[in-house]
Amino acid sequence: MLTLTENADAVVTTIVGREDAGAEAGLRIQTAEGQGPNGEARFAVHVVPTPEPADVVVEGPESRVFLEDTAADALSDKVLDAGVDEQGAVSFTILPQPA
């Protein structure tokens, strides 16, 4: 199952908190159209008030991430990391889980 780094947990918590979407809210990851530059899957993220019925829910220490079914399969052996640059732009990175 997808895991979150401490940075990802903090960034997701901040993003969801800014949306004032409620206590059940989380960041939803779903597959996006097309492929990345190396043929990898692409994903879209957005804040939602509750998960969809078929979503896989990943609980971080402070955050919740909802994975659309296809995204859950693609990310089952990955780690979600996040960072914020000097301008405040957020970027998410998908890493392999440590062996």
C-alpha positions as CSV (number, residue, x, y, z in Angstrom):
1,M,0.0,0.0,0.0
2,L,1.1,3.6,-0.6
3,T,3.0,5.1,2.3
4,L,3.6,8.8,3.0
5,T,6.8,10.5,4.1
6,E,6.7,12.9,7.0
7,N,7.0,15.7,4.5
8,A,4.1,14.4,2.4
9,D,2.0,14.1,5.5
10,A,2.7,17.7,6.6
11,V,2.1,19.1,3.1
12,V,-1.2,17.1,2.6
13,T,-2.3,18.3,6.1
14,T,-1.6,21.9,5.1
15,I,-3.2,21.8,1.7
16,V,-6.4,20.1,3.0
17,G,-6.5,22.5,6.0
18,R,-6.4,25.5,3.7
19,E,-9.5,24.3,1.8
20,D,-11.6,24.2,5.0
21,A,-13.2,21.0,3.6
22,G,-14.1,19.5,7.0
23,A,-12.8,16.8,9.3
24,E,-13.3,13.9,6.8
25,A,-11.5,15.7,4.0
26,G,-8.4,14.5,2.3
27,L,-6.3,14.6,-0.8
28,R,-7.6,12.4,-3.6
29,I,-5.2,10.9,-6.1
30,Q,-6.6,9.6,-9.4
31,T,-5.1,8.5,-12.7
32,A,-4.9,11.3,-15.3
33,E,-5.0,11.2,-19.1
34,G,-1.9,10.3,-21.1
35,Q,1.5,9.1,-19.9
36,G,4.6,10.7,-18.4
37,P,7.8,11.3,-20.5
38,N,9.0,7.8,-19.7
39,G,5.7,6.1,-20.3
40,E,4.8,6.0,-16.6
41,A,1.2,6.7,-15.4
42,R,0.2,10.3,-14.6
43,F,-1.8,11.3,-11.6
44,A,-4.1,14.2,-10.7
45,V,-4.6,15.4,-7.1
46,H,-7.3,17.5,-5.5
47,V,-8.9,18.1,-2.1
48,V,-12.2,16.4,-1.6
49,P,-14.6,16.4,1.4
50,T,-14.9,12.6,1.6
51,P,-13.6,9.6,-0.3
52,E,-15.5,8.0,-3.1
53,P,-17.1,4.7,-2.1
54,A,-14.5,2.6,-4.0
55,D,-11.5,4.7,-2.9
56,V,-8.6,3.2,-0.8
57,V,-8.0,5.4,2.2
58,V,-4.4,5.9,3.3
59,E,-4.1,7.4,6.8
60,G,-1.0,9.4,7.6
61,P,-0.3,10.5,11.2
62,E,-2.1,13.8,10.5
63,S,-3.6,13.4,7.0
64,R,-5.8,11.3,4.8
65,V,-5.1,10.4,1.2
66,F,-7.8,8.8,-1.0
67,L,-6.7,6.6,-3.9
68,E,-9.0,6.0,-6.9
69,D,-9.0,2.2,-7.6
70,T,-6.6,2.4,-10.6
71,A,-4.2,4.7,-8.8
72,A,-4.2,2.5,-5.8
73,D,-3.1,-0.4,-7.9
74,A,-0.3,1.6,-9.6
75,L,0.9,3.1,-6.3
76,S,0.6,0.0,-4.1
77,D,4.4,-0.4,-3.8
78,K,5.3,3.3,-3.7
79,V,6.1,6.1,-1.3
80,L,4.6,9.6,-1.7
81,D,7.0,12.5,-0.9
82,A,6.3,16.2,-1.1
83,G,8.2,19.5,-1.1
84,V,7.5,23.2,-1.2
85,D,9.8,25.6,-3.1
86,E,10.7,29.2,-2.2
87,Q,7.6,30.5,-4.1
88,G,5.3,28.1,-2.1
89,A,4.6,25.8,-5.0
90,V,4.0,22.2,-3.9
91,S,5.4,19.2,-5.8
92,F,4.7,15.6,-5.1
93,T,7.2,12.8,-5.9
94,I,6.5,9.1,-6.1
95,L,9.4,6.9,-5.0
96,P,9.9,3.2,-4.7
97,Q,9.4,1.7,-1.3
98,P,12.6,0.7,0.4
99,A,13.5,-3.0,0.2
